[in-house]
Amino acid sequence: MTNRRNFLKHTSRAAMVLPFIKLERKAIGLNALNTAKLEDDDYWNLVRKQFPLKEGQTYFNNGTMGPPSSYVLYKMMEHMMHYAKEAATIDYKNGSGPALLSGYFPCVELREKLGAIINCDYKEISLTQNATHGMNFVGNGLDLREGDELINTNQEHGGGFGAWQLLAKRKGCIYKQAVMPEPANDPQEIIDAIFKEVTPRTKVIAVPHIISVYGTVMPVKEICAEARRRGIFTVLDGAQCVGHVKVDVKDIGCDAYYSSLHKWLLAPAGSGLLYINKDVVGDIWTTLASYNWDNEEDHGFRLMQSGTGNPAQMVGYEAAVDFFNTIGEEKWLSRIHELGAYLREGLKSMNHVTIHSSTNENMAAGITTYSVEGLTGPELQKTMWEKERLQPRSVGQEFLRHSTHIYNSKAEIDKALEVLADLA
């Protein structure tokens, strides 16, 4: 009886929440952003109100997971409630399939929107769960053989090296790591370090577009151009990139590119994409096979066969893309870089702080990683929270990784700088 009473109490609360979310969306939703005649801080204050983040607390860990906007959350909950209530009225065969199962359908409209963001045809895009899936779909899809060389860097995320190490063990490929400079301020040093490892047997260069730990924006266009000249397949780990920096896959010239949009594009968890250039995608085997595993007309659809998924998440994914487009790419990306540069400028004046990220602003954006003399990374993270309710993320035992996004402000960064100054 007690369990039943608790269940009824919690479900009643959930039902009560929905009208308030609806009112909030009407008051400050996409229409408000579209019609706002505000400038500078007033505009970004309005943007901040689009997020259900608690006042008095500051989230600086977008490099791990981005908080969805209220608009995204509303669209997801609206979808779940509608299809839970209307289950008996749904005719699956006459057009409601994608709204029920998601993983069997091509989702053309969403892929077209993503293609406009990264500059490619929608048929070159597969919707995946995350960057790790993208890496594995490419690695396992390539026809690699014993003795083929695969080059990573020594600063990869696990989602950027796992498939290549697996292939080395499973197929007898040779796995190599190029040693990246730290901090990295000269693009040519990075290029030289990678091609120092290249031999006539090198088949794949798989490197990050942005290095996860340090936030270094890599010279990927130059890397891909040289690799293409040598006939080497290029795969870019863009987990930290879409919604963070400009991504133009045609300008970059890579063969494959994957990303997690639940980070900087602020989509719900499970929102990933994989791009494979149409000129090479025919050579990539399908990893997950279902009805369309051999679809030669739409290779992107062929590579995203995932079966039954979470359709509400897909609704949230598209809502996040709409939210991004409403603010506008240039305004969104510029704000992230502006706040990141503001933080780095403040850190440079502190002798007890060491910046491990690039201080070349052409190689930096919204991630800044640093250390403080006398404190470990976890100790510094704890200090930030206890003193000012600021939440960046420690990485390893030494560093603090500090992400800035459109919902942050310079006033919040000033609080972080004041905490650091007091630690001198």
C-alpha positions as a Markdown table, in Angstrom:
| # | Residue | x | y | z |
|---|---|---|---|---|
| 1 | Met | 0.0 | 0.0 | 0.0 |
| 2 | Thr | 2.9 | 2.4 | 0.8 |
| 3 | Asn | 4.5 | 1.7 | -2.5 |
| 4 | Arg | 1.3 | 2.4 | -4.4 |
| 5 | Arg | 0.7 | 5.6 | -2.4 |
| 6 | Asn | 4.3 | 6.8 | -3.3 |
| 7 | Phe | 3.8 | 5.9 | -7.0 |
| 8 | Leu | 0.6 | 7.9 | -7.2 |
| 9 | Lys | 2.2 | 10.9 | -5.4 |
| 10 | His | 5.1 | 10.9 | -7.8 |
| 11 | Thr | 3.0 | 10.5 | -11.0 |
| 12 | Ser | 0.7 | 13.3 | -9.8 |
| 13 | Arg | 3.7 | 15.6 | -9.4 |
| 14 | Ala | 4.9 | 14.7 | -12.9 |
| 15 | Ala | 1.5 | 15.5 | -14.4 |
| 16 | Met | 1.6 | 18.9 | -12.6 |
| 17 | Val | 5.0 | 19.8 | -14.0 |
| 18 | Leu | 4.0 | 19.6 | -17.7 |
| 19 | Pro | 1.7 | 22.7 | -17.7 |
| 20 | Phe | 4.4 | 24.8 | -16.2 |
| 21 | Ile | 6.9 | 23.7 | -18.7 |
| 22 | Lys | 4.4 | 24.6 | -21.4 |
| 23 | Leu | 3.9 | 28.1 | -20.0 |
| 24 | Glu | 7.7 | 28.6 | -19.7 |
| 25 | Arg | 8.1 | 27.6 | -23.4 |
| 26 | Lys | 5.4 | 30.1 | -24.5 |
| 27 | Ala | 7.0 | 32.8 | -22.5 |
| 28 | Ile | 10.7 | 32.4 | -23.5 |
| 29 | Gly | 10.8 | 29.8 | -26.2 |
| 30 | Leu | 12.1 | 30.0 | -29.8 |
| 31 | Asn | 9.8 | 32.9 | -30.7 |
| 32 | Ala | 11.3 | 35.0 | -28.0 |
| 33 | Leu | 14.8 | 34.4 | -29.3 |
| 34 | Asn | 13.6 | 35.0 | -32.9 |
| 35 | Thr | 12.0 | 38.4 | -32.1 |
| 36 | Ala | 14.4 | 39.6 | -29.4 |
| 37 | Lys | 15.8 | 43.1 | -30.1 |
| 38 | Leu | 18.4 | 42.8 | -27.4 |
| 39 | Glu | 22.1 | 43.4 | -27.6 |
| 40 | Asp | 25.2 | 41.9 | -25.8 |
| 41 | Asp | 24.6 | 40.9 | -22.2 |
| 42 | Asp | 20.8 | 41.4 | -22.4 |
| 43 | Tyr | 20.5 | 39.0 | -25.2 |
| 44 | Trp | 22.7 | 36.3 | -23.5 |
| 45 | Asn | 20.7 | 36.8 | -20.3 |
| 46 | Leu | 17.6 | 35.9 | -22.3 |
| 47 | Val | 19.4 | 32.8 | -23.7 |
| 48 | Arg | 20.4 | 31.8 | -20.1 |
| 49 | Lys | 16.7 | 31.8 | -19.2 |
| 50 | Gln | 16.1 | 29.1 | -21.8 |
| 51 | Phe | 17.8 | 26.5 | -19.5 |
| 52 | Pro | 16.5 | 25.0 | -16.3 |
| 53 | Leu | 19.9 | 25.3 | -14.6 |
| 54 | Lys | 19.6 | 26.4 | -11.0 |
| 55 | Glu | 20.3 | 30.0 | -10.1 |
| 56 | Gly | 23.4 | 30.4 | -7.9 |
| 57 | Gln | 25.1 | 27.4 | -9.5 |
| 58 | Thr | 27.4 | 27.5 | -12.5 |
| 59 | Tyr | 28.0 | 24.6 | -14.9 |
| 60 | Phe | 31.4 | 24.6 | -16.5 |
| 61 | Asn | 31.6 | 21.0 | -17.7 |
| 62 | Asn | 30.0 | 21.2 | -21.2 |
| 63 | Gly | 32.9 | 19.2 | -22.6 |
| 64 | Thr | 31.4 | 16.1 | -20.8 |
| 65 | Met | 27.7 | 16.7 | -21.3 |
| 66 | Gly | 25.7 | 19.8 | -22.4 |
| 67 | Pro | 22.5 | 20.6 | -20.5 |
| 68 | Pro | 19.5 | 20.6 | -22.9 |
| 69 | Ser | 17.3 | 23.8 | -23.1 |
| 70 | Ser | 13.8 | 23.8 | -21.7 |
| 71 | Tyr | 12.6 | 23.9 | -25.3 |
| 72 | Val | 14.3 | 20.5 | -26.0 |
| 73 | Leu | 13.0 | 19.0 | -22.8 |
| 74 | Tyr | 9.5 | 20.2 | -23.5 |
| 75 | Lys | 9.5 | 18.7 | -27.0 |
| 76 | Met | 10.7 | 15.3 | -25.6 |
| 77 | Met | 8.1 | 15.2 | -22.8 |
| 78 | Glu | 5.3 | 16.3 | -25.1 |
| 79 | His | 6.2 | 13.5 | -27.4 |
| 80 | Met | 6.3 | 10.9 | -24.7 |
| 81 | Met | 3.0 | 11.9 | -23.1 |
| 82 | His | 1.2 | 12.1 | -26.5 |
| 83 | Tyr | 2.3 | 8.6 | -27.6 |
| 84 | Ala | 1.7 | 7.1 | -24.1 |
| 85 | Lys | -1.9 | 8.5 | -24.1 |
| 86 | Glu | -2.7 | 7.9 | -27.8 |
| 87 | Ala | -1.2 | 4.4 | -28.1 |
| 88 | Ala | -4.4 | 2.8 | -29.3 |
| 89 | Thr | -5.1 | 5.4 | -31.9 |
| 90 | Ile | -1.7 | 5.1 | -33.7 |
| 91 | Asp | -1.7 | 3.4 | -37.1 |
| 92 | Tyr | 1.9 | 2.2 | -37.4 |
| 93 | Lys | 1.6 | 1.3 | -41.1 |
| 94 | Asn | 0.3 | 4.7 | -42.2 |
| 95 | Gly | 3.0 | 7.1 | -41.3 |
| 96 | Ser | 3.5 | 6.9 | -37.5 |
| 97 | Gly | 6.4 | 4.4 | -37.5 |
| 98 | Pro | 9.2 | 6.9 | -37.0 |
| 99 | Ala | 7.4 | 8.4 | -34.1 |
| 100 | Leu | 7.2 | 5.0 | -32.4 |
| 101 | Leu | 10.4 | 3.2 | -33.1 |
| 102 | Ser | 12.9 | 5.6 | -34.6 |
| 103 | Gly | 15.7 | 3.2 | -35.5 |
| 104 | Tyr | 14.2 | 1.8 | -38.7 |
| 105 | Phe | 13.6 | 5.0 | -40.5 |
| 106 | Pro | 15.8 | 7.4 | -42.6 |
| 107 | Cys | 15.0 | 10.7 | -40.6 |
| 108 | Val | 15.6 | 12.7 | -43.8 |
| 109 | Glu | 14.5 | 16.1 | -42.4 |
| 110 | Leu | 16.9 | 15.9 | -39.4 |
| 111 | Arg | 19.8 | 14.7 | -41.6 |
| 112 | Glu | 19.2 | 17.5 | -44.0 |
| 113 | Lys | 19.4 | 20.0 | -41.1 |
| 114 | Leu | 22.7 | 18.4 | -39.9 |
| 115 | Gly | 24.0 | 18.4 | -43.5 |
| 116 | Ala | 23.5 | 22.2 | -43.7 |
| 117 | Ile | 25.5 | 22.6 | -40.5 |
| 118 | Ile | 28.5 | 20.5 | -41.5 |
| 119 | Asn | 28.2 | 21.2 | -45.2 |
| 120 | Cys | 27.4 | 17.8 | -46.9 |
| 121 | Asp | 24.6 | 15.9 | -48.5 |
| 122 | Tyr | 22.2 | 14.3 | -46.0 |
| 123 | Lys | 22.9 | 10.9 | -47.6 |
| 124 | Glu | 26.5 | 11.2 | -46.3 |
| 125 | Ile | 25.2 | 11.4 | -42.7 |
| 126 | Ser | 24.3 | 8.6 | -40.4 |
| 127 | Leu | 22.5 | 9.2 | -37.1 |
| 128 | Thr | 24.4 | 7.4 | -34.3 |
| 129 | Gln | 24.2 | 7.2 | -30.6 |
| 130 | Asn | 27.6 | 9.0 | -30.0 |
| 131 | Ala | 31.1 | 9.5 | -31.3 |
| 132 | Thr | 32.3 | 6.1 | -30.1 |
| 133 | His | 29.7 | 4.4 | -32.3 |
| 134 | Gly | 30.9 | 6.5 | -35.2 |
| 135 | Met | 34.5 | 5.5 | -34.7 |
| 136 | Asn | 33.6 | 1.8 | -34.5 |
| 137 | Phe | 31.4 | 1.9 | -37.5 |
| 138 | Val | 34.3 | 3.3 | -39.6 |
| 139 | Gly | 37.0 | 1.1 | -38.1 |
| 140 | Asn | 35.1 | -2.1 | -38.3 |
| 141 | Gly | 33.7 | -1.1 | -41.8 |
| 142 | Leu | 37.2 | -0.7 | -43.3 |
| 143 | Asp | 38.7 | -3.6 | -45.1 |
| 144 | Leu | 42.0 | -3.6 | -43.1 |
| 145 | Arg | 44.5 | -6.4 | -43.1 |
| 146 | Glu | 47.5 | -7.7 | -41.1 |
| 147 | Gly | 50.4 | -5.3 | -41.2 |
| 148 | Asp | 48.3 | -2.2 | -42.1 |
| 149 | Glu | 49.4 | 0.8 | -40.0 |
| 150 | Leu | 46.9 | 2.9 | -38.0 |
| 151 | Ile | 48.0 | 6.2 | -36.6 |
| 152 | Asn | 46.4 | 7.9 | -33.5 |
| 153 | Thr | 47.8 | 10.5 | -31.2 |
| 154 | Asn | 48.8 | 10.1 | -27.6 |
| 155 | Gln | 46.0 | 12.5 | -26.5 |
| 156 | Glu | 43.0 | 10.5 | -27.7 |
| 157 | His | 39.8 | 10.0 | -25.8 |
| 158 | Gly | 38.9 | 6.3 | -25.3 |
| 159 | Gly | 36.2 | 6.8 | -27.9 |
| 160 | Gly | 38.9 | 7.8 | -30.3 |
| 161 | Phe | 41.4 | 5.0 | -29.9 |
| 162 | Gly | 39.5 | 1.9 | -28.8 |
| 163 | Ala | 38.5 | 0.6 | -32.3 |
| 164 | Trp | 42.0 | 1.0 | -33.7 |
| 165 | Gln | 43.6 | -0.8 | -30.8 |
| 166 | Leu | 41.0 | -3.6 | -31.2 |
| 167 | Leu | 41.8 | -3.9 | -34.9 |
| 168 | Ala | 45.5 | -4.2 | -34.1 |
| 169 | Lys | 44.8 | -7.1 | -31.8 |
| 170 | Arg | 42.1 | -8.7 | -33.9 |
| 171 | Lys | 43.5 | -8.4 | -37.4 |
| 172 | Gly | 47.2 | -7.9 | -36.7 |
| 173 | Cys | 47.3 | -4.2 | -37.8 |
| 174 | Ile | 50.1 | -2.0 | -36.4 |
| 175 | Tyr | 48.9 | 0.6 | -34.0 |
| 176 | Lys | 51.0 | 3.8 | -33.6 |
| 177 | Gln | 50.6 | 7.0 | -31.6 |
| 178 | Ala | 52.0 | 10.4 | -32.7 |
| 179 | Val | 53.2 | 12.4 | -29.7 |
| 180 | Met | 51.5 | 15.8 | -29.5 |
| 181 | Pro | 53.2 | 18.9 | -28.1 |
| 182 | Glu | 51.8 | 20.2 | -24.7 |
| 183 | Pro | 50.8 | 22.9 | -24.7 |
| 184 | Ala | 50.3 | 23.1 | -28.5 |
| 185 | Asn | 50.7 | 26.5 | -30.0 |
| 186 | Asp | 52.3 | 25.8 | -33.4 |
| 187 | Pro | 50.1 | 23.9 | -35.9 |
| 188 | Gln | 53.2 | 22.8 | -37.9 |
| 189 | Glu | 54.6 | 20.9 | -34.8 |
| 190 | Ile | 51.4 | 18.8 | -34.8 |
| 191 | Ile | 51.6 | 18.1 | -38.5 |
| 192 | Asp | 55.2 | 17.1 | -38.3 |
| 193 | Ala | 54.6 | 14.8 | -35.3 |
| 194 | Ile | 51.8 | 12.9 | -37.1 |
| 195 | Phe | 53.7 | 12.5 | -40.4 |
| 196 | Lys | 56.8 | 11.4 | -38.6 |
| 197 | Glu | 55.0 | 8.2 | -37.9 |
| 198 | Val | 53.8 | 7.6 | -41.5 |
| 199 | Thr | 55.3 | 4.9 | -43.7 |
| 200 | Pro | 54.3 | 3.3 | -47.0 |
| 201 | Arg | 52.1 | 0.8 | -45.0 |
| 202 | Thr | 50.0 | 3.5 | -43.3 |
| 203 | Lys | 46.4 | 3.1 | -44.2 |
| 204 | Val | 44.5 | 5.2 | -41.6 |
| 205 | Ile | 45.2 | 8.5 | -39.8 |
| 206 | Ala | 42.6 | 8.9 | -37.1 |
| 207 | Val | 43.0 | 12.0 | -35.0 |
| 208 | Pro | 40.8 | 14.5 | -33.0 |
| 209 | His | 39.5 | 17.7 | -34.5 |
| 210 | Ile | 39.6 | 19.1 | -30.9 |
| 211 | Ile | 41.7 | 17.2 | -28.3 |
| 212 | Ser | 39.3 | 16.4 | -25.4 |
| 213 | Val | 41.6 | 16.9 | -22.5 |
| 214 | Tyr | 43.3 | 20.2 | -23.6 |
| 215 | Gly | 40.8 | 21.7 | -26.0 |
| 216 | Thr | 43.4 | 22.1 | -28.8 |
| 217 | Val | 41.9 | 22.8 | -32.2 |
| 218 | Met | 44.0 | 20.7 | -34.5 |
| 219 | Pro | 45.1 | 21.7 | -38.0 |
| 220 | Val | 42.9 | 19.1 | -39.5 |
| 221 | Lys | 42.6 | 20.6 | -43.0 |
| 222 | Glu | 46.3 | 20.5 | -43.5 |
| 223 | Ile | 46.6 | 17.0 | -42.0 |
| 224 | Cys | 43.8 | 15.7 | -44.4 |
| 225 | Ala | 45.3 | 17.4 | -47.4 |
| 226 | Glu | 48.7 | 15.7 | -46.9 |
| 227 | Ala | 47.1 | 12.4 | -46.1 |
| 228 | Arg | 45.1 | 12.5 | -49.3 |
| 229 | Arg | 48.2 | 13.3 | -51.3 |
| 230 | Arg | 49.7 | 10.0 | -49.8 |
| 231 | Gly | 46.5 | 7.9 | -50.3 |
| 232 | Ile | 45.8 | 7.6 | -46.6 |
| 233 | Phe | 42.2 | 7.3 | -45.2 |
| 234 | Thr | 41.4 | 10.1 | -42.7 |
| 235 | Val | 39.0 | 9.8 | -39.8 |
| 236 | Leu | 38.4 | 12.8 | -37.5 |
| 237 | Asp | 37.1 | 12.5 | -33.9 |
| 238 | Gly | 34.8 | 15.5 | -33.7 |
| 239 | Ala | 33.2 | 14.6 | -30.4 |
| 240 | Gln | 34.0 | 18.1 | -29.0 |
| 241 | Cys | 33.3 | 20.0 | -32.2 |
| 242 | Val | 29.8 | 20.3 | -33.7 |
| 243 | Gly | 28.3 | 23.3 | -31.9 |
| 244 | His | 31.7 | 24.3 | -30.6 |
| 245 | Val | 33.7 | 25.4 | -33.6 |
| 246 | Lys | 33.0 | 25.7 | -37.3 |
| 247 | Val | 32.8 | 22.2 | -38.9 |
| 248 | Asp | 32.8 | 22.1 | -42.7 |
| 249 | Val | 33.7 | 18.6 | -43.7 |
| 250 | Lys | 34.1 | 19.5 | -47.4 |
| 251 | Asp | 36.5 | 22.3 | -46.6 |
| 252 | Ile | 38.4 | 20.1 | -44.2 |
| 253 | Gly | 38.6 | 17.3 | -46.8 |
| 254 | Cys | 38.4 | 14.3 | -44.4 |
| 255 | Asp | 37.1 | 10.9 | -45.5 |
| 256 | Ala | 35.1 | 10.4 | -42.3 |
| 257 | Tyr | 34.0 | 12.5 | -39.3 |
| 258 | Tyr | 32.0 | 11.6 | -36.2 |
| 259 | Ser | 30.6 | 13.7 | -33.4 |
| 260 | Ser | 28.6 | 13.6 | -30.1 |
| 261 | Leu | 26.0 | 16.4 | -30.3 |
| 262 | His | 24.9 | 16.0 | -26.6 |
| 263 | Lys | 28.0 | 18.0 | -25.8 |
| 264 | Trp | 28.3 | 21.4 | -27.5 |
| 265 | Leu | 25.1 | 21.3 | -29.6 |
| 266 | Leu | 23.2 | 20.7 | -26.3 |
| 267 | Ala | 21.2 | 17.8 | -27.7 |
| 268 | Pro | 19.9 | 15.0 | -25.4 |
| 269 | Ala | 22.2 | 12.1 | -24.5 |
| 270 | Gly | 22.4 | 9.7 | -27.4 |
| 271 | Ser | 22.6 | 12.2 | -30.2 |
| 272 | Gly | 25.5 | 11.5 | -32.5 |
| 273 | Leu | 26.4 | 11.8 | -36.2 |
| 274 | Leu | 28.7 | 10.1 | -38.6 |
| 275 | Tyr | 29.8 | 11.6 | -41.9 |
| 276 | Ile | 31.5 | 9.5 | -44.6 |
| 277 | Asn | 32.4 | 11.1 | -47.9 |
| 278 | Lys | 30.3 | 9.7 | -50.8 |
| 279 | Asp | 33.4 | 8.9 | -52.8 |
| 280 | Val | 34.6 | 6.4 | -50.3 |
| 281 | Val | 31.5 | 5.2 | -48.4 |
| 282 | Gly | 30.9 | 2.3 | -50.8 |
| 283 | Asp | 34.1 | 0.7 | -49.4 |
| 284 | Ile | 32.8 | 0.8 | -45.8 |
| 285 | Trp | 31.0 | -2.4 | -44.6 |
| 286 | Thr | 27.8 | -2.1 | -42.6 |
| 287 | Thr | 28.5 | -2.9 | -38.9 |
| 288 | Leu | 24.9 | -3.0 | -37.5 |
| 289 | Ala | 22.7 | -4.8 | -40.0 |
| 290 | Ser | 18.9 | -4.6 | -40.4 |
| 291 | Tyr | 16.5 | -4.3 | -43.3 |
| 292 | Asn | 18.5 | -1.6 | -45.1 |
| 293 | Trp | 22.0 | -3.0 | -44.4 |
| 294 | Asp | 22.8 | -3.1 | -48.2 |
| 295 | Asn | 21.1 | 0.1 | -49.3 |
| 296 | Glu | 23.2 | 1.5 | -52.1 |
| 297 | Glu | 21.0 | 4.5 | -52.7 |
| 298 | Asp | 21.4 | 6.0 | -49.2 |
| 299 | His | 24.6 | 4.9 | -47.6 |
| 300 | Gly | 24.1 | 7.1 | -44.6 |
| 301 | Phe | 20.8 | 5.3 | -43.9 |
| 302 | Arg | 22.6 | 1.9 | -44.5 |
| 303 | Leu | 25.1 | 2.7 | -41.7 |
| 304 | Met | 22.5 | 3.8 | -39.1 |
| 305 | Gln | 20.5 | 0.6 | -38.9 |
| 306 | Ser | 19.9 | 0.4 | -35.1 |
| 307 | Gly | 16.4 | -1.1 | -34.7 |
| 308 | Thr | 14.0 | 0.1 | -32.0 |
| 309 | Gly | 15.3 | 3.2 | -30.2 |
| 310 | Asn | 14.1 | 6.1 | -28.2 |
| 311 | Pro | 11.9 | 8.3 | -30.5 |
| 312 | Ala | 11.5 | 11.0 | -27.9 |
| 313 | Gln | 15.3 | 11.4 | -27.9 |
| 314 | Met | 15.2 | 11.8 | -31.7 |
| 315 | Val | 12.6 | 14.5 | -31.2 |
| 316 | Gly | 14.8 | 16.2 | -28.7 |
| 317 | Tyr | 17.8 | 15.9 | -31.1 |
| 318 | Glu | 15.9 | 17.8 | -33.8 |
| 319 | Ala | 14.7 | 20.4 | -31.3 |
| 320 | Ala | 18.3 | 21.0 | -30.3 |
| 321 | Val | 19.3 | 21.6 | -33.9 |
| 322 | Asp | 16.4 | 24.0 | -34.3 |
| 323 | Phe | 17.5 | 25.8 | -31.1 |
| 324 | Phe | 21.0 | 26.1 | -32.5 |
| 325 | Asn | 19.7 | 27.5 | -35.8 |
| 326 | Thr | 17.4 | 30.0 | -34.1 |
| 327 | Ile | 20.4 | 31.6 | -32.3 |
| 328 | Gly | 22.5 | 31.2 | -35.4 |
| 329 | Glu | 25.8 | 29.5 | -35.9 |
| 330 | Glu | 28.0 | 32.6 | -36.0 |
| 331 | Lys | 26.6 | 34.1 | -32.9 |
| 332 | Trp | 26.6 | 30.8 | -31.0 |
| 333 | Leu | 30.2 | 29.9 | -31.9 |
| 334 | Ser | 31.6 | 33.4 | -31.4 |
| 335 | Arg | 30.1 | 33.6 | -27.9 |
| 336 | Ile | 31.7 | 30.3 | -26.9 |
| 337 | His | 35.1 | 31.5 | -28.1 |
| 338 | Glu | 34.7 | 35.0 | -26.5 |
| 339 | Leu | 34.1 | 33.4 | -23.1 |
| 340 | Gly | 36.9 | 31.0 | -23.5 |
| 341 | Ala | 39.3 | 33.7 | -24.5 |
| 342 | Tyr | 38.1 | 35.8 | -21.5 |
| 343 | Leu | 38.9 | 33.0 | -19.1 |
| 344 | Arg | 42.4 | 32.4 | -20.6 |
| 345 | Glu | 43.2 | 36.1 | -20.5 |
| 346 | Gly | 42.4 | 36.1 | -16.8 |
| 347 | Leu | 44.5 | 33.0 | -16.1 |
| 348 | Lys | 47.6 | 34.4 | -17.9 |
| 349 | Ser | 48.2 | 36.9 | -15.2 |
| 350 | Met | 48.4 | 34.3 | -12.4 |
| 351 | Asn | 51.9 | 33.0 | -11.7 |
| 352 | His | 50.6 | 30.1 | -9.7 |
| 353 | Val | 48.4 | 28.9 | -12.6 |
| 354 | Thr | 49.8 | 26.9 | -15.5 |
| 355 | Ile | 47.7 | 26.8 | -18.7 |
| 356 | His | 48.0 | 23.5 | -20.5 |
| 357 | Ser | 45.7 | 24.4 | -23.3 |
| 358 | Ser | 46.8 | 26.3 | -26.4 |
| 359 | Thr | 47.1 | 30.1 | -25.9 |
| 360 | Asn | 47.1 | 30.5 | -29.6 |
| 361 | Glu | 43.6 | 31.7 | -30.1 |
| 362 | Asn | 43.4 | 30.2 | -33.5 |
| 363 | Met | 43.9 | 26.8 | -31.8 |
| 364 | Ala | 41.5 | 27.4 | -28.9 |
| 365 | Ala | 37.8 | 27.8 | -28.2 |
| 366 | Gly | 35.6 | 26.9 | -25.3 |
| 367 | Ile | 37.8 | 24.4 | -23.4 |
| 368 | Thr | 40.7 | 25.6 | -21.2 |
| 369 | Thr | 42.7 | 23.2 | -19.1 |
| 370 | Tyr | 45.0 | 24.4 | -16.3 |
| 371 | Ser | 46.6 | 23.5 | -13.1 |
| 372 | Val | 47.2 | 25.4 | -9.8 |
| 373 | Glu | 50.4 | 25.0 | -7.8 |
| 374 | Gly | 49.9 | 23.0 | -4.6 |
| 375 | Leu | 46.5 | 21.5 | -5.5 |
| 376 | Thr | 45.4 | 18.4 | -7.4 |
| 377 | Gly | 42.7 | 18.6 | -10.0 |
| 378 | Pro | 40.0 | 17.0 | -7.8 |
| 379 | Glu | 41.0 | 19.4 | -4.9 |
| 380 | Leu | 40.6 | 22.4 | -7.2 |
| 381 | Gln | 37.3 | 21.2 | -8.4 |
| 382 | Lys | 36.1 | 20.7 | -4.8 |
| 383 | Thr | 37.3 | 24.2 | -3.9 |
| 384 | Met | 35.5 | 25.8 | -6.8 |
| 385 | Trp | 32.2 | 24.2 | -5.7 |
| 386 | Glu | 32.6 | 24.9 | -2.0 |
| 387 | Lys | 33.5 | 28.6 | -2.5 |
| 388 | Glu | 31.2 | 29.7 | -5.3 |
| 389 | Arg | 29.2 | 26.7 | -6.5 |
| 390 | Leu | 31.1 | 26.5 | -9.7 |
| 391 | Gln | 31.4 | 23.1 | -11.5 |
| 392 | Pro | 34.2 | 22.6 | -13.9 |
| 393 | Arg | 35.7 | 19.1 | -14.2 |
| 394 | Ser | 39.0 | 17.7 | -13.0 |
| 395 | Val | 40.8 | 15.5 | -15.5 |
| 396 | Gly | 43.4 | 13.1 | -14.1 |
| 397 | Gln | 45.0 | 14.1 | -10.9 |
| 398 | Glu | 46.6 | 17.3 | -12.0 |
| 399 | Phe | 44.3 | 19.3 | -14.3 |
| 400 | Leu | 41.1 | 21.2 | -14.2 |
| 401 | Arg | 39.2 | 21.4 | -17.5 |
| 402 | His | 37.0 | 24.4 | -17.7 |
| 403 | Ser | 34.3 | 24.6 | -20.5 |
| 404 | Thr | 32.4 | 27.8 | -21.4 |
| 405 | His | 29.1 | 27.9 | -23.3 |
| 406 | Ile | 26.4 | 30.3 | -24.3 |
| 407 | Tyr | 24.5 | 29.9 | -21.0 |
| 408 | Asn | 27.6 | 31.1 | -19.1 |
| 409 | Ser | 28.5 | 34.7 | -18.4 |
| 410 | Lys | 31.7 | 36.8 | -17.8 |
| 411 | Ala | 30.4 | 37.4 | -14.3 |
| 412 | Glu | 30.5 | 33.6 | -13.6 |
| 413 | Ile | 34.1 | 33.4 | -15.1 |
| 414 | Asp | 35.1 | 36.4 | -12.8 |
| 415 | Lys | 34.0 | 34.3 | -9.8 |
| 416 | Ala | 36.2 | 31.5 | -10.9 |
| 417 | Leu | 39.1 | 33.9 | -11.4 |
| 418 | Glu | 38.6 | 35.3 | -7.9 |
| 419 | Val | 38.7 | 31.8 | -6.4 |
| 420 | Leu | 41.9 | 31.1 | -8.2 |
| 421 | Ala | 43.4 | 34.5 | -7.2 |
| 422 | Asp | 42.7 | 33.7 | -3.6 |
| 423 | Leu | 44.7 | 30.5 | -3.9 |
| 424 | Ala | 48.0 | 32.3 | -4.8 |
